Amino acid sequence: MKYNARIQPSGTEFSVKDDATILESAIESSVYLEHSCMNGSCGVCKSKLLQGKLKDSSARASVEGLSDEEISCGYILTCQAIANSDIELEAEFYPELSNIKKSVQPCKVENLSFPDDEIVILKLRLSPTAKFEYLPGQYIQLIVKGNRRSYSIANAHSSYQGIELHIRKVENGLFSGFLFNELKLDQLLRLEGPLGSFFVRNNETPIIFLAGGTGFAPVKAMVEELISRQSRREIYVYWGSSKESLFYSDLPEKWVLEKNIVRYVPVLSGNNEWSGRKGLVHEAVLEDVSDLSSFEVYACGSSAMIEAARTGFISKGLKESNFHSDAFVSSE
């Protein structure tokens, strides 16, 4: 059975199925609502149910991405909720993604590099006939032996015509063992994507990019895209890490030298010998900028980092609608 869904304030409508989530139905109709993890953990797809009924609505209380207060105010996660009637939602809709089509693509390993024992940079070559369009900041799911893991795309189209991934080793992780010990050049893999609504919105607002660890990957792609378009937006890159060797790319320093619109601040936690900024990366932003009302923020890293940044930045004047995030979801 199908129902009708209307998105406010845009008035956009699409059909929703009674055996698929609202988000799945929307994407199938090329209506891209805000989303990231797809499993209820990050809360990015939070929307307010204005009218209509859902199946198993009580299950919303168990998902990580919503607080009890938000649930009581009618908020749902579109990646979890299934319609049981016609519905009306208050939600963000991104026409910029309407022409982006998710697909499963074969790919081959073109290059493997290890800038640190804990980091692998993987470059994947797609078929010459593949039509794989994405916006910098989106992610793919890598498919290995029937298992899937989500990784942000680390390149803009202008810097590499395939797909570049930055992956950190997870102790005893299923994918880590394969990627760090078994994967070979020219090995055939599959990927699915692109996914997510993490991309740079088109305006002239100064941008703060906040990256934790390999959360630098989508930041790299987005900054490369801005540079290739000769954007004049002010760009501030804050990259946080637990140890110095995990600042595994020297690109931010090159951006600063080559582009006078870029500022870069690496922030290290837990090392007394580090001569640069220390502490939590979002706190460095709060120390440097007293009023965030004129900024847009793009944050990628752990859920804890993102929530701390969201709370702290909004308290310093950032508009909630100007905070965009992509949270890492723990997996082995």
C-alpha positions in Angstrom: 0.0 0.0 0.0 1.1 3.5 -0.7 0.4 6.8 1.1 1.0 10.4 0.2 3.7 12.5 2.0 3.9 16.3 2.0 7.0 18.1 3.1 6.7 21.6 4.7 7.5 24.3 4.1 8.4 23.4 0.5 5.1 21.7 -0.3 6.9 18.9 -2.1 5.0 15.6 -2.3 6.0 12.0 -2.8 4.6 8.5 -2.3 5.5 6.5 0.7 5.3 2.7 1.0 3.9 0.8 4.0 6.9 -1.6 3.9 9.7 1.0 3.6 10.9 3.9 5.8 9.8 7.4 4.9 13.4 8.2 4.0 13.8 5.2 1.7 10.5 6.1 -0.1 11.6 9.7 -0.4 15.0 8.9 -1.9 13.3 6.4 -4.3 11.2 9.4 -5.5 14.3 11.6 -5.8 13.2 13.7 -2.8 16.3 14.0 -0.7 15.6 14.7 2.9 18.5 15.4 5.3 20.1 12.2 6.4 23.4 10.5 7.2 23.8 7.2 9.0 20.5 5.6 8.0 20.3 3.5 11.2 18.8 5.9 13.8 22.1 6.8 15.6 23.1 10.2 14.4 19.7 12.1 14.5 20.5 14.0 11.3 17.2 12.9 9.6 15.1 14.3 12.5 11.8 15.7 11.2 8.6 16.8 12.9 5.4 14.8 12.1 2.7 17.4 11.6 -0.1 15.1 10.5 -0.6 11.3 10.0 0.2 8.1 11.7 3.2 5.8 11.8 3.6 2.1 12.3 5.0 1.1 15.7 5.4 4.7 16.8 6.3 3.7 20.3 9.6 2.2 18.9 10.8 5.8 18.3 11.6 6.1 22.0 14.4 3.6 21.7 16.4 5.2 18.9 19.6 7.0 19.9 19.0 10.0 17.6 16.1 11.5 19.5 15.7 12.7 23.1 12.6 12.0 25.1 11.7 15.7 24.8 11.9 15.6 21.0 9.7 12.5 20.9 7.1 14.2 23.0 7.1 17.2 20.7 6.4 15.0 17.7 9.8 14.5 16.2 10.6 11.3 14.3 13.6 9.8 12.5 12.7 9.4 8.8 15.3 6.6 8.4 13.3 4.6 11.0 9.7 5.7 10.7 7.2 3.9 8.5 3.9 5.6 7.5 0.6 4.1 8.3 -1.5 6.8 6.6 -1.0 10.0 4.6 1.5 12.1 6.4 2.8 15.7 6.5 6.3 16.5 7.8 8.3 19.5 8.6 11.7 18.6 7.1 14.6 19.9 5.0 14.5 19.0 1.3 17.5 19.3 -0.9 16.8 19.8 -4.6 20.6 19.9 -5.2 20.5 16.1 -4.7 17.6 15.4 -7.0 19.8 14.3 -9.9 22.0 12.1 -7.7 21.2 8.5 -8.3 22.3 5.8 -5.9 23.7 2.7 -7.6 25.9 -0.4 -7.0 29.2 -0.1 -8.9 32.1 -2.5 -9.5 35.4 -1.0 -8.8 39.1 -2.0 -8.7 41.8 -1.0 -6.3 44.0 1.5 -8.1 46.2 2.6 -5.2 46.9 1.8 -1.5 49.0 4.0 0.7 49.6 4.0 4.5 50.5 7.4 5.8 50.4 6.0 9.3 50.1 2.5 10.7 46.5 3.3 11.6 45.4 4.9 8.3 45.0 3.6 4.8 44.2 5.8 1.8 42.4 3.7 -0.7 41.8 4.9 -4.3 39.2 3.0 -6.3 38.9 3.0 -10.1 35.4 2.8 -11.5 34.4 1.5 -14.9 34.9 4.0 -17.7 31.2 3.6 -18.5 30.1 4.2 -14.9 27.8 7.2 -14.3 28.6 7.9 -10.7 27.8 11.5 -9.8 28.0 12.8 -6.2 28.4 16.0 -4.3 31.6 16.4 -2.2 30.9 15.4 1.4 28.7 12.4 0.6 29.7 8.9 1.4 29.6 5.4 -0.1 29.1 1.9 1.4 32.0 -0.4 0.6 30.8 -4.0 0.0 33.2 -6.8 1.0 32.2 -10.5 1.3 28.6 -9.5 1.7 29.3 -7.0 4.5 29.0 -3.2 4.3 30.8 -0.3 5.9 30.2 3.4 5.3 33.1 5.7 4.3 33.2 9.3 3.2 34.4 10.2 -0.2 37.6 12.1 0.2 37.9 13.7 -3.2 36.2 16.2 -5.4 35.7 15.2 -9.0 38.3 17.8 -9.9 41.2 16.1 -8.0 40.6 12.4 -8.9 38.1 10.8 -11.2 37.6 7.7 -9.1 36.8 7.4 -5.4 39.2 8.1 -2.6 38.6 6.8 0.9 40.5 7.5 4.2 40.0 4.6 6.6 41.3 4.2 10.2 42.1 0.8 11.5 39.7 -0.6 14.1 41.2 -3.2 16.4 39.8 -6.6 15.6 37.6 -5.1 13.0 36.4 -7.3 10.2 37.0 -4.7 7.5 40.3 -3.5 9.1 41.8 -6.9 8.9 40.9 -7.2 5.2 41.9 -3.6 4.2 45.2 -3.5 6.1 46.4 -7.0 5.6 44.7 -8.7 2.6 43.7 -6.1 0.0 45.7 -6.1 -3.2 46.1 -3.7 -6.1 43.6 -4.4 -8.9 41.4 -6.3 -6.6 37.7 -6.2 -7.6 35.3 -4.7 -5.0 31.8 -3.2 -5.1 30.5 0.0 -3.7 27.0 1.5 -3.3 26.2 5.2 -3.2 26.4 8.1 -3.1 24.6 8.5 0.2 24.0 11.3 2.7 23.1 15.0 2.6 26.4 16.3 3.8 27.5 18.8 1.2 28.3 22.5 1.0 25.3 24.7 0.6 25.5 27.4 -2.1 25.9 30.8 -0.4 28.7 33.3 0.6 28.7 32.6 4.3 32.2 32.0 5.9 32.7 28.3 6.6 34.2 26.5 9.6 35.1 22.8 8.8 35.4 20.7 11.9 37.1 17.3 11.5 37.9 14.6 14.0 40.4 12.0 12.8 39.5 10.6 9.3 36.5 13.0 9.4 39.1 15.0 7.4 38.1 13.0 4.4 34.8 14.8 3.4 36.3 18.1 4.5 39.1 17.5 2.0 36.6 16.8 -0.8 34.5 19.9 0.1 37.5 22.2 0.3 38.9 20.9 -3.0 35.5 21.6 -4.6 35.4 25.2 -3.3 38.9 25.8 -4.5 38.2 24.4 -7.9 35.2 26.7 -8.2 37.4 29.6 -7.2 35.1 30.4 -4.3 35.9 33.5 -2.3 34.2 32.2 0.8 36.4 32.4 3.9 37.4 28.8 5.0 38.5 27.8 8.4 39.7 24.1 8.8 39.9 22.8 12.4 41.3 19.2 12.5 41.4 17.3 15.8 43.4 14.2 16.6 44.6 12.1 19.5 48.2 12.0 18.2 50.4 14.0 15.9 51.0 11.2 13.3 47.2 11.1 12.7 47.4 14.5 11.0 48.1 12.3 8.0 47.8 14.8 5.2 49.8 18.0 4.5 47.1 19.4 2.2 45.7 21.9 4.8 49.2 23.6 5.0 49.3 23.7 1.2 45.8 25.3 1.0 47.0 28.0 3.4 50.1 28.7 1.4 48.3 28.7 -2.0 44.9 30.1 -1.1 44.6 33.2 1.1 41.0 32.3 1.9 42.0 29.2 3.9 43.0 29.1 7.6 44.1 25.9 9.3 44.2 25.0 13.0 45.3 21.4 14.0 44.3 20.6 17.5 45.8 17.7 19.5 44.4 16.1 22.6 46.6 14.1 25.1 50.2 15.1 24.2 52.2 17.4 26.4 55.1 17.6 23.8 52.9 19.1 21.1 53.7 22.8 20.6 50.5 23.7 18.8 46.9 23.9 20.0 45.8 21.4 22.6 42.5 20.1 23.8 39.2 19.4 22.1 38.9 20.6 18.6 35.4 22.2 19.0 36.7 24.1 22.0 39.4 25.6 19.9 36.8 27.1 17.7 34.9 28.5 20.7 38.2 30.1 21.9 38.9 31.7 18.6 35.4 32.9 17.6 33.2 34.8 20.1 30.2 35.2 17.8 29.3 32.4 15.3 26.1 34.1 14.0 27.6 34.8 10.6 29.2 31.3 10.0 28.2 28.0 8.6 29.7 24.9 10.1 30.3 21.4 8.6 31.4 18.9 11.2 32.5 15.3 10.6 33.7 13.0 13.4 32.4 11.1 16.4 28.9 11.6 17.6 30.2 12.9 20.9 32.3 15.6 19.1 29.4 16.6 16.9 26.9 17.0 19.8 29.4 18.9 21.9 30.1 21.2 18.9 26.5 21.7 18.1 25.6 22.7 21.7 28.6 24.9 22.1 28.4 26.6 18.8 24.7 27.4 19.1 25.4 28.9 22.5 27.8 31.3 20.6 25.2 32.4 18.2 25.3 29.9 15.4 22.0 29.3 13.7 20.9 25.7 14.2 20.1 25.5 10.5 23.7 26.4 9.7 25.2 23.4 11.5 25.6 20.5 9.2 27.2 17.2 10.3 28.1 13.6 9.4 28.7 11.4 12.5 30.8 8.3 12.5 28.9 5.2 13.5 30.9 2.6 15.4 31.4 -0.7 13.7 33.9 -3.5 13.6 
